[in-house]
Every structure is written in structure tokens, then in C-alpha cells.
Amino acid sequence: MKNRNVLITGGNAGIGLATAIALAKKGANVYIVSRNQEKAEAAVKQINTEAGNNTAGYFIANLSSQSSIRQLAEAVKAKLPVLDVLINNAGGVFPTFMKSEDGLEMTIATNHFAYFLLTNLLLDSIKKSDYARIVNVSSNSHYKGKIDFDSFTAEKGYFIMKAYEQSKLANVLFTQELAERLQDSHVTVNALHPGFVKTDIGTKGTQWYASWIWTMMARIGAISVEEGAKTSIYLASSNEVKTVSGKYFDKCKTREPNPLATDKALQKKLWAESERWCRI
Ligand SMILES: NC(=O)c1ccc[n+]([C@@H]2O[C@H](COP(=O)([O-])OP(=O)(O)OC[C@H]3O[C@@H](n4cnc5c(N)ncnc54)[C@H](OP(=O)(O)O)[C@@H]3O)[C@@H](O)[C@H]2O)c1
């Protein structure tokens, strides 16, 4: 990974930060994307200290906003003409129905549309790399997911986990369709489940009881962020997966995804809807 340029969204906390530290230790130039300047600066300091180098950096962007993602992509292209690895990792859960400034339900906006738009905007920079890997952090929650295109904008029957499961299924559908579109290129793209990981994802913006349940469950059953980052690190850095693309990984092993994720018609419909909403 020496001198490879790696961009990690949501690299200021949780699994993203642990991934950033590990890849920086392998010699990569790690750039995190954060929506908060203070958190970004603290994370970069921690990455540089723990990796014992001075090559980490940050970009500021709100990944729920398509205009912010477009500004981010321009800033990344100006700073890094060649991008070796893109890790789409930032994500969240949203207890109540909220719309992004683009008119999209917040979970699908942040967890899927950000992956879709940022990847497409940075694809030319990734193609310039002889390494060229895209890693999409999904979840085993996708096995329960269904895609309801109306729910991308309509409030009817909103439930936090239903929205999250849908967004994580969208990550796998997007990964498979992108891999097919890139099959004649050297660029690889894979999705993964990090495990049930002790992070603050279930406490951000959630009601006190949901936050309490998450904290208790995490205390009992969750793995550390270092453990949870292992599959992201593997897909970003291992020679074993140099030419592997379009797969779903769990514990650094391929695993069959939800059969819905391999539905070609659904992959193409999601791609077309995503293009329409992102105006690309
Ligand atoms: N933890 C688990 O058990 C688990 C299981 C399966 C999959 N995952 C997936 O793993 C990924 C990382 O989650 P995590 O558990 O590490 O959660 P986390 O600790 O909350 O980290 C999420 C990261 O995403 C960032 N983020 C969220 N919304 C953003 C936005 N609109 N703009 C910019 N950055 C934003 C957060 O920034 P802030 O610090 O500013 O909030 C944070 O840096 C997610 O995709 C999640 O779905 C997690």
C-alpha cells in the first residue's frame, strides 16, 4: 500500500477510522471524509500518530447532500489526480422519516446515493490507477432488505430498520451492477459486512431507548472496531483479491448475498433511478 492514495468516507469514527489507521500503517496516503472539521482534525492527528507518519489528510463534506458530494469530488480530483482506493463507508440510521435537501429519504440518501454519486464522480481518477479498488461497506442487514422505490421519497410506513436494510441491500445491488459495467476494465468493486461492531452508529440521533438498546447489545455481543475493520482492510490491500470483483464478503470470505441483490433487472432499475436522482 506504500504511497497508494486511499479515500475513506466516514473516516473520523468507528470502523472507518480503524480502517484508516490500519491502511496508513501499511504506508498508504489516507484521506478521510468527515462532515465535521474538529472531528476530522482529531482523526487525522490520531491516524498520523498511530501510523508514525505524516501523510494522512481530510476533506470536509456532508454526504447526505449531493451538492456537497459534488464539491467533495472536485476537491479530491484537484488534490489527488490518481485515486487508488475508494472506501465508501460512511453511513447511519435515522429513527424518523426525514428528507435530505435533494428530496430523498435520509437513510437512502446517505447510505446509498452518496456511494453511487461519489463513486461515479471519482471513477475517472480511479481508472487512472493501476491498483483501482472500490470497497462498499454494506451489512448483513441487507439479507432482510427489500427495495421499495416509492419509499425513496414517501413517508408511508417508515421504520428505522426497514430503511436501513433497504439501503444496505442497495449497496450490494450497486456493487454488482458497477462490477458488470467495469468488467472490461481493471477496476474492482466489492461489498462487505464488517460484523456487529461496537461503534456509536446506533446512538446518533436515535431516541434514548433505541440508543440504550444499541449500547447494551453492543456491550454484550459486538466486536471491536479493529476487528470490524478487517474485511475493509483486506479488500483494500490484499493481493488475494486483486482481480476479484462484484462479490459480497463477510469475515474476509466471499458469501452469497441476498438473492434479490443478484436480480439483474433490479440492479438496472436501481442504477437508472440513482442516475435520475443524481442527475448524471
Ligand atoms: N457498527 C456495526 O455493527 C455495523 C454493522 C454493519 C454495517 N455497518 C456499516 O459500517 C459503516 C460504518 O459505520 P460505523 O458502525 O463505523 O458507524 P459510526 O461510528 O457512526 O461511523 C459512521 C461514520 O459515517 C459518518 N457519516 C454519517 N453520516 C454522514 C454524512 N451525512 N456526511 C459525512 N459523514 C457522515 C460519521 O460521521 P460523524 O462522526 O460526524 O457522525 C462517521 O464518521 C456504515 O456504512 C454502517 O452501515 C456497521
The ligand as an ORCA input file, in Angstrom:
! r2SCAN-3c Opt
* xyz 0 1
  N     -21.425     -0.988     13.603
  C     -21.969     -2.052     13.072
  O     -22.293     -3.032     13.772
  C     -22.170     -2.149     11.585
  C     -22.684     -3.357     11.076
  C     -22.879     -3.468      9.700
  C     -22.538     -2.416      8.862
  N     -22.051     -1.254      9.385
  C     -21.722     -0.177      8.443
  O     -20.416      0.294      8.709
  C     -20.285      1.640      8.252
  C     -19.597      2.465      9.322
  O     -20.445      2.511     10.453
  P     -19.917      2.568     11.967
  O     -20.572      1.464     12.701
  O     -18.432      2.711     11.997
  O     -20.628      3.913     12.462
  P     -20.064      5.287     13.071
  O     -19.043      5.026     14.110
  O     -21.259      6.085     13.410
  O     -19.312      5.896     11.800
  C     -20.042      6.360     10.702
  C     -19.224      7.415     10.005
  O     -20.008      7.954      8.926
  C     -20.029      9.369      9.067
  N     -21.239      9.955      8.487
  C     -22.529      9.603      8.703
  N     -23.345     10.398      8.014
  C     -22.559     11.291      7.343
  C     -22.801     12.383      6.483
  N     -24.059     12.773      6.161
  N     -21.760     13.062      5.963
  C     -20.491     12.720      6.287
  N     -20.189     11.704      7.115
  C     -21.208     11.004      7.639
  C     -19.970      9.598     10.579
  O     -19.651     10.932     10.857
  P     -19.987     11.591     12.305
  O     -18.905     11.118     13.236
  O     -19.958     13.043     12.040
  O     -21.344     11.081     12.710
  C     -18.885      8.597     10.935
  O     -17.620      9.095     10.599
  C     -21.698      2.100      7.897
  O     -21.868      2.061      6.498
  C     -22.594      1.068      8.564
  O     -23.826      0.919      7.900
  C     -21.866     -1.101     10.724
*
